[in-house]
Amino acid sequence: NAGVTQTPKFQVLKTGQSMTLQCAQDMNHNSMYWYRQDPGMGLRLIYYSASEGTTDKGEVPNGYNVSRLNKREFSLRLESAAPSQTSVYFCASNRAGGANVLTFGAGSRLTVL
Amino acid sequence: GQQVMQIPQYQHVQEGEDFTTYCNSSTTLSNIQWYKQRPGGHPVFLIQLVKSGEVKKQKRLTFQFGEAKKNSSLHITATQTTDVGTYFCGTGGGADGLTFGKGTHLIIQP
């Protein structure tokens, strides 16, 4: 049982390039999330999807787009990367309706030059 | 949404000493969850507290939820090198996710 799988684990981009971070969960969870983690800032919510077919902005959505492709997959897209988007990105999922415990993926470390 | 402040940001202890991190809010919280993140790793769920005054234990870890449900603490007795990492508190956890504190980095000196 893999849990939450994120790809890629590491990526280096140049300013202005685009890329998509992929996330998939095999726990049949309804809700999925993208967080970013920066030193001294903790974990901040970028976007979330409460259920298949819905997406909503979190605390820091600017510069990002998301797609909930199906119940398993939730991708995060940077259309024009900026150095301020250098961060570690975590995808998480939540069964919802119960204890609402988040299960996190291993993270994707993105550097924008 | 609800916000939580976590202190201290960093804590250095000698191995075998105790450690405590605190999570505070200006508003009443519906719940508190605690996560641990090892260096280079991802956050992993430890526990959830929902009741006023609740105390839960996991081996050397003791978690408390304040009577007013505005604060929480995580206490580790006799730290070991395996306790190294960052401890986060978070609240919320409905479909719109958790709001996390900034975390406490625990550094243990042998």
Boltz contact constraints between the chains, C-beta under 6 A:
constraints:
  - contact:
      token1: [A, 31]
      token2: [B, 95]
      max_distance: 6.0
  - contact:
      token1: [A, 33]
      token2: [B, 97]
      max_distance: 6.0
  - contact:
      token1: [A, 42]
      token2: [B, 100]
      max_distance: 6.0
  - contact:
      token1: [A, 42]
      token2: [B, 102]
      max_distance: 6.0
  - contact:
      token1: [A, 42]
      token2: [B, 103]
      max_distance: 6.0
  - contact:
      token1: [A, 43]
      token2: [B, 100]
      max_distance: 6.0
  - contact:
      token1: [A, 45]
      token2: [B, 97]
      max_distance: 6.0
  - contact:
      token1: [A, 48]
      token2: [B, 96]
      max_distance: 6.0
  - contact:
      token1: [A, 48]
      token2: [B, 97]
      max_distance: 6.0
  - contact:
      token1: [A, 50]
      token2: [B, 95]
      max_distance: 6.0
  - contact:
      token1: [A, 96]
      token2: [B, 95]
      max_distance: 6.0
  - contact:
      token1: [A, 99]
      token2: [B, 48]
      max_distance: 6.0
  - contact:
      token1: [A, 100]
      token2: [B, 93]
      max_distance: 6.0
  - contact:
      token1: [A, 101]
      token2: [B, 45]
      max_distance: 6.0
  - contact:
      token1: [A, 104]
      token2: [B, 42]
      max_distance: 6.0
  - contact:
      token1: [A, 104]
      token2: [B, 43]
      max_distance: 6.0
  - contact:
      token1: [A, 106]
      token2: [B, 42]
      max_distance: 6.0
  - contact:
      token1: [A, 107]
      token2: [B, 42]
      max_distance: 6.0
